[in-house]
Amino acid sequence: MTGYARAQGQDAALGWTWEIKSVNGKGLELRTRLPAGYDFLDLPAREAVQKRFRRGSVTVSVAVAELHAGGPLAVNEAVLEQYALLARRWQAKFPDFGAPRLDGLLGLRGVLDTSQGEADPAIVEARAGAMLATFRQAVQALAEMRAAEGKRLLAVLDGLLAEIVVLVDRVKGLAALDPLALKERLRQQVAALLDAVPALSEDRLLQEVALIAAKADIREELDRLQAHVGAARDMLVAGEPVGRKLDFLCQEFNREANTLCSKANDLEVTRIGLTLKSVIEQFREQVQNIE
């Protein structure tokens, strides 16, 4: 969800430059930085971003500049009179500094105004439309950049899902999942319970045997992991924002991997389970980068 886009536009009097920056975020967080007097652009700009994106921390800014310097000058007489009054007052106290000059007073801040005055409402409306059209160009450019990043990440995510499938298949192929091996392990554990001192009650013995049997069978976790891989692949080719859905699916991946490790009675299954958790974490980190 990272990206940067820039778009420029102008009319007869002003030029403007939009910039949009995007970094990763769980949801959509939008900040706008607009010059004074351009607050009317805030709401439509936000709506354009919210319509296009679902995730990311997005910053929008626009710079506006006059295209032609040296427009008609206007003198702010009230400000000039205040400067002249102050100048005469201090010149009386310090006569050696000489009388204030008009060119010096005109150069003071606020005396000369190069603005065009109140613009025609039709011009203002047309300018707003042109500026928003330029902004939509920047949004489109950002969307294309993020889409290109998504295509690159798709290959990475597919590779990680393939690793998960390989690890699950390796666990399925271990002798520890062989029915005879499971039966022998259960027999040994039940025999240990029967030899326990003090002897367990019949109800307690049945509870312990049921618990051992449930922990010995990890096929259910493996089946769910395979189902999650299929669901993730379907989401990745759905052609719509799926980042949050994949976030949730990563939690389910982790849940099954943790259960697999906790139930494992075989050292190799535990080792593969830990590798599986590492691959799932890599997948989760990459999911944060997609829309």
C-alpha positions in Angstrom: 0.0 0.0 0.0 3.0 2.3 -0.4 3.1 4.8 -3.2 3.6 8.4 -4.3 1.8 10.4 -7.0 2.1 13.9 -8.3 -0.1 15.8 -10.7 0.0 19.5 -12.0 -2.6 21.8 -13.5 -3.3 25.4 -14.1 -5.7 28.0 -15.4 -5.1 31.6 -16.7 -4.0 32.9 -13.3 -2.9 30.1 -11.0 -0.9 26.8 -11.1 -1.3 24.0 -8.7 0.5 20.8 -7.8 -1.1 17.9 -5.9 1.0 15.3 -4.1 -0.4 12.1 -2.5 1.8 9.8 -0.3 0.7 6.4 0.9 2.2 4.0 3.5 1.0 0.9 5.1 -2.0 1.0 7.5 -4.5 -1.5 8.9 -7.4 0.8 7.9 -7.7 4.0 5.9 -6.2 7.0 7.6 -6.3 10.3 5.6 -4.6 13.6 6.3 -5.0 16.7 4.1 -2.7 19.8 4.0 -4.4 22.6 2.1 -3.3 26.3 1.8 -5.4 28.9 3.5 -8.5 29.7 1.5 -8.7 26.2 -0.1 -10.6 24.4 2.6 -13.5 23.8 0.1 -11.3 21.2 -1.5 -11.0 19.1 1.6 -14.3 17.2 1.5 -14.3 16.3 -2.2 -10.6 15.2 -2.0 -11.4 13.0 1.0 -14.4 11.5 -0.8 -12.2 10.7 -3.9 -9.6 8.9 -1.8 -12.2 7.0 0.3 -13.9 5.9 -2.9 -10.7 4.4 -4.3 -8.8 3.0 -1.3 -9.7 0.9 1.7 -6.3 0.7 3.6 -3.2 2.8 4.1 -2.1 6.0 5.7 -2.6 8.6 3.0 -1.3 12.2 3.0 -2.7 14.7 0.5 -1.2 18.2 -0.1 -1.5 20.9 -2.7 0.7 23.9 -3.5 -0.8 26.9 -5.4 1.1 29.7 -7.0 0.4 32.7 -9.3 1.5 32.2 -12.8 2.2 35.8 -13.7 3.9 38.2 -11.3 3.5 41.9 -11.6 -0.2 42.2 -11.6 -2.0 45.4 -10.8 -0.8 46.9 -7.5 -3.1 48.3 -4.9 -2.0 50.4 -1.9 -3.4 49.6 1.5 -3.8 53.2 2.6 -4.8 52.3 6.2 -1.6 50.3 6.7 0.5 53.0 5.0 -0.9 55.7 7.2 -0.1 53.6 10.3 3.5 53.1 9.2 3.9 56.8 8.3 2.5 57.9 11.7 4.9 55.6 13.5 7.8 56.7 11.3 7.1 60.4 12.1 6.8 59.7 15.8 10.1 58.0 16.0 11.8 60.4 13.6 10.9 63.2 16.0 12.7 61.3 18.8 15.7 60.5 16.7 16.1 63.4 14.2 19.5 62.2 13.1 17.9 59.3 11.2 16.1 61.6 8.8 12.6 61.7 7.5 10.9 58.4 6.3 11.0 58.0 2.5 7.9 56.9 0.6 9.7 54.2 -1.3 10.8 52.7 2.0 7.2 52.8 3.4 5.8 51.2 0.2 8.3 48.3 0.7 6.9 47.4 4.1 4.8 44.3 4.6 1.1 44.8 4.0 1.3 48.1 2.2 1.3 46.9 -1.4 -1.3 44.3 -2.4 -0.9 42.3 -5.7 -4.0 40.3 -5.3 -6.7 40.4 -7.9 -9.4 41.2 -5.5 -12.6 39.3 -5.3 -12.6 36.7 -8.1 -15.7 36.1 -10.3 -17.7 33.2 -8.7 -17.8 31.5 -12.0 -14.0 31.6 -12.3 -13.7 30.2 -8.7 -16.1 27.4 -9.5 -14.3 26.5 -12.7 -11.0 26.6 -10.9 -12.2 24.3 -8.2 -13.4 21.8 -10.8 -10.1 21.9 -12.6 -8.1 21.4 -9.4 -10.3 18.4 -8.4 -9.8 17.0 -11.9 -6.1 17.2 -11.4 -6.4 15.6 -8.0 -8.3 12.6 -9.5 -5.4 12.2 -11.9 -3.1 11.9 -8.9 -5.4 9.4 -7.3 -5.4 7.3 -10.4 -1.6 7.4 -10.6 -1.4 6.3 -7.0 -3.9 3.5 -7.5 -1.8 2.3 -10.5 1.4 2.3 -8.4 -0.3 0.4 -5.6 -1.7 -2.1 -8.1 1.8 -2.7 -9.5 3.1 -3.3 -6.0 0.2 -5.7 -5.4 1.1 -7.8 -8.5 4.6 -8.1 -7.2 3.4 -9.1 -3.8 1.0 -11.7 -5.3 4.0 -13.8 -6.3 5.5 -13.6 -2.9 2.2 -14.5 -1.1 1.7 -17.4 -3.5 5.2 -18.7 -2.7 4.5 -18.5 1.0 1.2 -20.4 0.6 3.1 -23.1 -1.4 5.5 -23.4 1.5 2.7 -23.9 3.9 1.2 -26.7 1.7 4.6 -28.4 1.6 5.0 -28.3 5.3 1.5 -29.7 5.9 2.1 -32.5 3.4 5.4 -33.4 5.3 3.5 -33.7 8.6 0.9 -35.8 6.9 3.5 -38.1 5.6 5.2 -38.8 8.9 5.0 -42.2 10.5 3.5 -40.5 13.6 0.2 -40.2 11.7 0.2 -43.8 10.7 -2.9 -45.5 12.4 -0.7 -48.3 13.8 1.8 -45.9 15.3 -1.0 -43.9 16.8 -2.6 -47.0 18.2 0.7 -48.1 19.8 1.3 -44.7 21.3 -2.2 -44.7 22.8 -1.7 -48.2 24.2 1.5 -47.1 25.9 -0.1 -44.0 27.4 -3.2 -45.8 28.6 -1.0 -48.5 30.2 0.9 -45.8 32.1 -2.4 -44.5 33.4 -3.5 -47.9 34.5 -0.3 -48.4 36.4 -0.6 -45.0 38.1 -0.4 -44.8 41.9 -2.8 -44.1 43.4 -5.1 -45.7 40.9 -7.4 -43.5 38.9 -11.2 -43.8 39.2 -13.0 -45.2 36.2 -14.5 -41.8 35.3 -11.1 -40.1 35.6 -9.5 -42.8 33.5 -12.0 -42.4 30.7 -11.5 -38.6 30.7 -7.7 -39.0 30.5 -8.0 -41.6 27.7 -10.3 -39.3 25.7 -7.9 -36.4 26.2 -5.0 -38.4 25.0 -6.9 -39.6 22.0 -7.9 -36.1 21.0 -4.3 -34.8 21.4 -2.9 -37.7 19.4 -4.9 -36.9 16.3 -3.8 -33.8 14.4 -5.5 -34.5 11.1 -8.2 -32.0 11.8 -5.7 -29.2 12.2 -3.9 -30.2 9.0 -7.2 -30.3 7.1 -8.1 -26.8 8.3 -4.7 -25.5 7.3 -5.2 -26.8 3.8 -8.7 -25.2 3.7 -7.2 -21.9 4.8 -4.7 -22.1 2.0 -7.5 -22.6 -0.5 -9.4 -19.7 1.0 -6.4 -17.4 0.8 -5.7 -18.2 -2.8 -9.3 -17.5 -3.7 -9.1 -14.1 -2.0 -5.9 -13.2 -3.8 -7.5 -13.6 -7.2 -10.8 -12.0 -6.2 -10.0 -8.7 -7.8 -11.3 -6.7 -4.8 -9.9 -5.3 -1.5 -9.1 -8.4 0.7 -6.5 -7.1 3.0 -8.6 -7.2 6.2 -10.1 -10.6 5.3 -6.6 -12.0 4.9 -5.6 -10.4 8.3 -8.4 -12.5 9.9 -7.4 -15.6 8.0 -3.8 -15.2 9.3 -5.2 -15.4 12.8 -6.8 -18.7 11.9 -3.6 -20.0 10.3 -1.8 -19.2 13.6 -4.5 -20.8 15.7 -4.1 -24.1 13.8 -0.3 -24.0 13.8 -0.3 -23.4 17.6 -2.7 -26.3 18.2 -0.6 -28.5 16.0 2.5 -27.8 18.0 0.8 -28.2 21.3 -0.7 -31.6 20.3 2.5 -32.9 18.7 4.0 -36.0 20.4 6.7 -36.3 17.8 9.9 -34.2 17.7 9.8 -33.9 13.9 6.2 -32.7 13.9 7.1 -30.1 16.5 10.0 -28.9 14.4 7.9 -28.7 11.2 5.2 -26.9 13.2 7.6 -24.2 14.4 8.8 -23.7 10.8 5.1 -23.5 9.8 4.5 -20.7 12.3 7.5 -18.8 10.9 6.1 -19.0 7.3 2.7 -17.9 8.5 4.2 -14.9 10.2 6.0 -14.0 7.0 2.7 -14.3 5.2 1.0 -12.1 7.8 3.6 -9.4 7.4 3.2 -9.3 3.7 -0.6 -9.1 4.0 -0.1 -5.7 5.7 1.1 -4.4 2.3 -2.0 -5.1 0.3 -5.3 -3.4 -0.2 
